[in-house]
Amino acid sequence: MQGVTKHRRPSGKAEDKQSGPPLGAHMSVAGGLENAIAAAVDAGCDCLQIFVKNQRQWTAPPLKNDQIKRFQDDLAASGIRPVVAHASYLLNLASPNGETRKKSCEAMIDELQRCEKLGLQGLIFHPGAHMDGTMEAGIRRIAKSLDRVRTACAGFRCRILLETTAGQGTAIGYRFEQIADIIAATKAPDRLGVCLDTCHLFAAGYNFRKPDSYAAMIDEMDSAIGVATVRCIHVNDSKRELGSRVDRHEHIGKGKIGKSGFAHFMNDSRWKDTPMILETPKGKDGRGSDLDKVNLKRLRSLTKMQ
């Protein structure tokens, strides 16, 4: 990609301009990391999430210097910030299988190294599943694995972010207390952060559709892990009902959460600098409009809607 123009939010009347948190989307890096930046600019993103390698393979060729420079130059020209990465879905730091944990740690170390070279702010990952073990044992294994990763990546600026989960199967991280226990069990909890996922929260049983229930959820979260620990929020509606424990993303306002639930996040001053990232289905709507643009516009329209 060449000649990326400086990113600007869509123009409009002064009262229509974006005043909420930075909004973005997960974009494909197919054909080159820099292609995600071009897609983000085209969609009108403020921030961005990418994969730094094929998310369904354990290993990948190392990044070349020219790839890193092209990405950094195009990112600087775009004005998009921050950029975070999502780790491979293969990782399972909670696995009772020692070889799987070893491979997961090695893969995460590789991804963190890539993030650090590219200058990304965070690497988001699903804590893992305890499989046939117990929640407590799984949490201990995650914490020990994170300590191993941190030791190998000492001094890195890129922060590891634990994502809240929907709680499918034996997945860990669907309650705030589980995330808190993982962080507390590590040797350097200050090097970790959290990524909330609205679909996952809803599927896990957190109801935030009304003002009072949203306030109660945030108070519970703040008590367990602290608002300041949250460094990113995935904004996804849910195809499935409250407490389903099923992770199925839907377009903003088209799922079981509805617009009001997202309005609470968009108008909460505590998130004014927190990147909010779409992970909703790609494509075009019935009118031929890009769905990322549609979802971003819908979120921005919710600012001060309450």
C-alpha positions as CSV (number, residue, x, y, z in Angstrom):
1,M,0.0,0.0,0.0
2,Q,1.4,3.4,-0.9
3,G,0.4,6.9,-0.2
4,V,-2.0,6.3,2.7
5,T,-3.9,9.5,3.4
6,K,-4.1,11.0,6.8
7,H,-7.1,9.5,8.6
8,R,-10.1,11.7,9.3
9,R,-13.4,10.9,10.8
10,P,-16.3,11.3,8.4
11,S,-17.1,15.0,8.0
12,G,-20.5,16.4,9.1
13,K,-22.2,19.0,11.3
14,A,-20.4,20.0,14.4
15,E,-23.0,18.3,16.6
16,D,-22.6,15.1,14.7
17,K,-18.9,14.7,15.2
18,Q,-17.5,11.8,17.2
19,S,-17.2,12.6,20.9
20,G,-17.2,9.1,22.3
21,P,-14.3,6.6,22.6
22,P,-12.0,5.6,19.7
23,L,-13.8,3.1,17.5
24,G,-12.3,0.5,15.1
25,A,-12.6,-3.0,13.8
26,H,-10.6,-6.2,13.3
27,M,-9.2,-6.1,9.8
28,S,-7.6,-8.8,7.6
29,V,-3.9,-8.7,7.0
30,A,-4.2,-10.9,3.9
31,G,-1.7,-9.8,1.3
32,G,0.3,-7.8,3.8
33,L,0.0,-6.3,7.3
34,E,-0.4,-2.8,5.8
35,N,-3.6,-3.8,4.0
36,A,-5.4,-3.8,7.3
37,I,-4.5,-0.2,7.7
38,A,-5.9,0.7,4.3
39,A,-9.1,-1.1,5.2
40,A,-9.4,0.7,8.5
41,V,-8.9,4.1,6.8
42,D,-11.6,3.2,4.3
43,A,-14.0,2.2,7.0
44,G,-13.4,5.3,9.0
45,C,-11.8,3.6,12.0
46,D,-10.0,5.5,14.8
47,C,-8.2,2.3,16.0
48,L,-7.5,-1.2,14.7
49,Q,-7.1,-4.8,15.6
50,I,-5.2,-7.4,13.5
51,F,-3.6,-10.8,13.6
52,V,0.2,-10.7,13.4
53,K,0.4,-14.2,12.0
54,N,-2.0,-16.9,10.6
55,Q,-4.2,-17.4,13.6
56,R,-4.8,-21.1,12.8
57,Q,-1.2,-22.2,12.5
58,W,1.4,-22.6,15.3
59,T,4.3,-21.1,13.4
60,A,4.9,-18.5,10.7
61,P,7.9,-17.0,8.9
62,P,9.6,-14.2,10.9
63,L,8.7,-10.6,10.0
64,K,11.1,-9.0,7.6
65,N,12.5,-5.5,8.2
66,D,10.8,-4.1,5.1
67,Q,7.4,-5.5,6.3
68,I,7.8,-3.8,9.6
69,K,8.9,-0.5,8.1
70,R,6.0,-0.5,5.6
71,F,3.5,-1.2,8.3
72,Q,4.9,1.5,10.6
73,D,5.2,4.1,7.9
74,D,1.6,3.5,6.7
75,L,0.3,3.5,10.2
76,A,2.0,6.8,11.0
77,A,0.5,8.3,7.8
78,S,-3.0,7.0,8.6
79,G,-3.4,8.6,12.1
80,I,-5.0,5.4,13.4
81,R,-4.2,4.6,16.9
82,P,-3.9,2.5,18.9
83,V,-3.4,-0.9,17.2
84,V,-3.8,-4.1,19.1
85,A,-3.4,-7.8,18.0
86,H,-5.6,-10.8,18.7
87,A,-3.6,-14.0,19.5
88,S,-4.1,-17.3,17.8
89,Y,-7.2,-19.3,18.6
90,L,-4.9,-22.4,19.0
91,L,-3.4,-21.1,22.3
92,N,-4.5,-22.8,25.5
93,L,-2.4,-21.8,28.5
94,A,-4.8,-23.7,30.8
95,S,-4.4,-27.1,29.1
96,P,-3.6,-30.0,31.4
97,N,-1.4,-31.3,28.5
98,G,2.1,-30.1,29.1
99,E,3.1,-30.3,25.4
100,T,0.1,-28.1,24.5
101,R,0.9,-25.6,27.1
102,K,4.6,-25.5,25.9
103,K,3.5,-24.9,22.3
104,S,1.0,-22.3,23.5
105,C,3.7,-20.4,25.4
106,E,6.1,-20.5,22.6
107,A,3.5,-19.3,20.1
108,M,2.5,-16.4,22.4
109,I,6.1,-15.4,22.9
110,D,6.5,-15.3,19.1
111,E,3.3,-13.2,18.7
112,L,4.4,-10.8,21.5
113,Q,7.8,-10.4,19.7
114,R,6.0,-9.5,16.5
115,C,3.7,-7.1,18.3
116,E,6.8,-5.4,19.9
117,K,8.6,-5.0,16.6
118,L,5.5,-3.5,15.0
119,G,4.9,-1.2,18.0
120,L,1.4,-2.5,18.9
121,Q,-0.2,-1.6,22.2
122,G,-1.6,-5.0,23.3
123,L,-1.9,-8.7,22.5
124,I,-5.4,-10.0,23.4
125,F,-5.9,-13.7,24.1
126,H,-8.6,-16.0,25.4
127,P,-7.3,-17.3,28.8
128,G,-7.9,-21.0,27.9
129,A,-10.0,-24.0,28.8
130,H,-9.2,-26.4,31.7
131,M,-10.5,-29.4,29.6
132,D,-10.9,-32.3,31.9
133,G,-9.4,-30.6,35.0
134,T,-10.8,-28.0,37.4
135,M,-11.3,-24.3,37.2
136,E,-8.7,-23.7,40.0
137,A,-6.1,-25.9,38.4
138,G,-6.7,-24.2,35.0
139,I,-6.2,-20.8,36.6
140,R,-2.9,-21.9,38.1
141,R,-1.7,-23.2,34.8
142,I,-2.6,-20.0,33.0
143,A,-0.8,-17.9,35.6
144,K,2.4,-20.0,35.4
145,S,2.3,-19.9,31.6
146,L,2.0,-16.1,31.7
147,D,5.0,-15.9,34.0
148,R,7.0,-18.0,31.5
149,V,5.9,-15.7,28.6
150,R,6.7,-12.5,30.6
151,T,10.2,-13.8,31.5
152,A,10.9,-14.4,27.8
153,C,9.6,-11.0,26.9
154,A,11.1,-8.9,29.7
155,G,11.0,-5.2,29.1
156,F,8.4,-5.3,26.3
157,R,6.0,-2.4,26.0
158,C,3.3,-4.5,24.5
159,R,0.8,-5.6,27.2
160,I,-0.9,-8.9,27.4
161,L,-4.7,-8.5,27.7
162,L,-6.9,-11.3,29.0
163,E,-10.3,-11.3,27.2
164,T,-13.5,-12.1,29.0
165,T,-15.1,-15.3,27.6
166,A,-18.6,-16.5,27.0
167,G,-17.9,-19.6,29.1
168,Q,-18.5,-22.3,26.5
169,G,-17.4,-25.7,27.5
170,T,-14.6,-25.5,30.1
171,A,-13.5,-22.0,29.0
172,I,-12.1,-19.9,31.8
173,G,-12.7,-16.2,32.2
174,Y,-16.4,-15.8,32.0
175,R,-16.6,-14.3,35.5
176,F,-14.7,-11.2,36.6
177,E,-13.4,-13.1,39.6
178,Q,-11.7,-15.7,37.4
179,I,-9.9,-13.0,35.5
180,A,-8.9,-11.4,38.8
181,D,-7.6,-14.7,40.2
182,I,-5.4,-15.3,37.1
183,I,-3.9,-11.8,37.3
184,A,-3.3,-12.1,41.1
185,A,-1.6,-15.5,40.7
186,T,1.1,-14.1,38.3
187,K,4.4,-12.7,39.5
188,A,3.9,-9.4,37.6
189,P,0.2,-8.5,37.6
190,D,1.0,-4.9,36.6
191,R,2.1,-6.1,33.2
192,L,-1.3,-7.5,32.4
193,G,-4.6,-5.9,31.3
194,V,-8.1,-6.9,30.4
195,C,-10.2,-6.8,27.2
196,L,-14.0,-6.8,27.8
197,D,-16.1,-8.4,25.1
198,T,-19.8,-7.3,25.1
199,C,-21.1,-10.4,23.4
200,H,-19.1,-12.7,25.8
201,L,-20.2,-10.7,28.9
202,F,-23.9,-11.0,27.8
203,A,-23.6,-14.7,27.0
204,A,-21.9,-15.3,30.3
205,G,-24.9,-13.8,32.1
206,Y,-24.0,-10.2,32.6
207,N,-27.1,-8.1,31.8
208,F,-26.2,-4.5,30.9
209,R,-29.1,-3.5,28.8
210,K,-30.6,-1.1,31.3
211,P,-28.8,1.8,33.2
212,D,-29.0,0.2,36.6
213,S,-27.9,-3.3,35.5
214,Y,-25.0,-1.7,33.5
215,A,-23.9,0.3,36.6
216,A,-24.1,-2.9,38.7
217,M,-22.0,-4.8,36.2
218,I,-19.3,-2.1,36.1
219,D,-19.3,-1.8,39.8
220,E,-18.8,-5.6,40.1
221,M,-16.0,-5.5,37.5
222,D,-14.3,-2.6,39.1
223,S,-14.4,-4.4,42.5
224,A,-12.8,-7.5,41.0
225,I,-10.2,-6.2,38.5
226,G,-10.4,-2.4,38.5
227,V,-11.7,-0.2,35.7
228,A,-8.1,1.0,35.0
229,T,-7.1,-2.6,34.1
230,V,-9.4,-2.6,31.1
231,R,-7.3,-1.5,28.0
232,C,-9.7,-2.6,25.2
233,I,-13.3,-3.4,24.6
234,H,-14.7,-5.7,21.9
235,V,-18.1,-4.3,20.8
236,N,-20.2,-7.1,19.5
237,D,-23.9,-7.8,19.7
238,S,-25.1,-11.3,20.5
239,K,-27.0,-13.8,18.4
240,R,-27.9,-15.8,21.5
241,E,-29.8,-14.9,24.6
242,L,-28.6,-13.7,28.0
243,G,-26.6,-16.4,29.9
244,S,-26.5,-18.8,26.9
245,R,-22.8,-19.3,27.3
246,V,-22.6,-19.4,23.5
247,D,-20.3,-17.1,21.6
248,R,-22.0,-15.9,18.5
249,H,-21.4,-12.3,17.3
250,E,-24.1,-10.1,15.7
251,H,-24.2,-6.6,14.2
252,I,-24.7,-3.7,16.6
253,G,-28.4,-3.3,17.5
254,K,-29.4,-6.5,15.6
255,G,-28.9,-9.0,18.4
256,K,-30.2,-9.8,21.8
257,I,-28.2,-6.9,23.5
258,G,-29.7,-4.1,21.4
259,K,-28.6,-0.5,21.0
260,S,-29.3,0.6,24.6
261,G,-26.7,-1.8,26.0
262,F,-24.0,-0.2,23.7
263,A,-25.2,3.3,24.5
264,H,-24.1,2.8,28.1
265,F,-20.6,2.0,27.1
266,M,-20.4,4.8,24.5
267,N,-21.5,7.4,27.0
268,D,-19.5,6.2,30.0
269,S,-16.6,8.8,30.5
270,R,-14.5,6.0,32.0
271,W,-14.1,4.6,28.5
272,K,-13.4,7.8,26.6
273,D,-9.8,6.8,25.8
274,T,-10.4,3.0,25.6
275,P,-10.3,1.5,22.1
276,M,-13.5,-0.2,21.2
277,I,-13.1,-2.8,18.4
278,L,-15.8,-4.4,16.2
279,E,-15.6,-8.2,15.6
280,T,-18.9,-8.4,13.7
281,P,-19.4,-10.2,10.4
282,K,-17.9,-8.7,7.3
283,G,-19.7,-8.0,4.0
284,K,-22.4,-5.6,2.8
285,D,-25.9,-4.9,3.9
286,G,-29.0,-5.0,1.7
287,R,-28.2,-1.5,0.4
288,G,-24.7,-2.4,-0.6
289,S,-23.1,-0.5,2.3
290,D,-20.0,-1.9,4.0
291,L,-21.0,-3.5,7.3
292,D,-18.1,-2.2,9.2
293,K,-19.1,1.3,8.2
294,V,-22.7,0.6,9.1
295,N,-21.8,-0.7,12.6
296,L,-19.4,2.2,13.3
297,K,-22.0,4.7,12.3
298,R,-24.5,3.0,14.5
299,L,-22.2,3.1,17.5
300,R,-21.3,6.7,17.0
301,S,-25.0,7.6,16.8
302,L,-25.4,6.3,20.3
303,T,-23.2,8.9,21.8
304,K,-25.3,11.0,24.2
305,M,-28.3,9.0,23.3
306,Q,-29.2,8.1,26.9
